[in-house]
Amino acid sequence: MSTAITHWINGQSYSGQSQRTANVFDPATGKVSGVVDLASTSVVNEAVQAAQAAFMSWSQTSLARRAQVLFAFREILNARKDEVAAAITAEHGKVLSDALGEVTRGLEVVEFACGIPHLLKGGFSENVSTNVDSYSIRQPLGVTAIISPFNFPAMVPMWFFPLAIAAGNAVILK
């Protein structure tokens, strides 16, 4: 039995029909293990619109609340890291120890992102030049997109999305 894989948009599985699909092959047997929906321009636009809408409220969420969300994600990922590693092994053919190492290295970035309140502090310097003060502020930018290589399906996206989300941005991951 093959698995149907679709897009995840606005917190749920995509309900529309995909015009194009591709087979997913089990790397150990070469047999088809699933079918993945390929996104059309309109599906990508729908994902971007959902991310833009989410950004409006998420960017206004307090740093403390964002950190709580990241801590909760960290706990869930840590509790299920063996499942994630097993999925990487099944879908990409990596040995389980390498897949678990990949998840663990990604988890380190999630842990780093949990410290976002401290990381997003701005700065102020008086008299950096004669009668010139300098300041910096850190603010969310908007919707970010991650197009990640296939060979590290957990680690490389986790180098980016935890920090982008913690900083108040919305993320679309391909």
Buried (B, 14 or more C-beta within 10 A) or exposed (E): EEEEBBBEBEEEEBEEEBEEBEEBBBEEEEEEBBBBBEBEEEBBEBBBEBBEEBBEEBBEEEBEEBBEBBBEBBEEBEEEBEEBBBBBBBBBEBEEEBBBBBBBBBBEBBBBBBEBEEBBEEEEEEEEEEEEEEEEEBEBEEBBBBEBEEEBBBBBBBBBBBBBBBBBBBBBBE
